[in-house]
Amino acid sequence: MVRTPEGIPLCHHVFHGNTADKTTVTDVVKDLKERFALRRVIFVGDRGRLSDLNLGGLIDEQLRFIVAHHLRRNLLDAAEDEIRLFGALLETLGVPPLPSSI
């Protein structure tokens, strides 16, 4: 949903019930960028919208985002993924990387 700073809804997208959530993100972001002169975008998505492709697209478009992340059985792999995603977010926001000695 796109809304004004006052909270007034401007538009939303509705898809058929059998449409996988993660397949809608790229098209919706493209549509909203074409229709509105957006200055500040924060994409909020649940686990159904999270995929490597979507996250990469949000980062490529330099959009801010809040997404739920799937829990994984292998905690070490999950921690490594979180570190990689956090590093990508910091890079997108222009935060210099931490020295590797920390």
Secondary structure, DSSP 8 states (H G I E B T S, - for coil): -EE-TT--EEE-----TTS-GGGTHHHHHHHHHHHS--S--EEEE-GGG--HHHHHHHHHTT-EEEE-----S-HHHHHHHHHHHHHHHHHHTT-----TT-
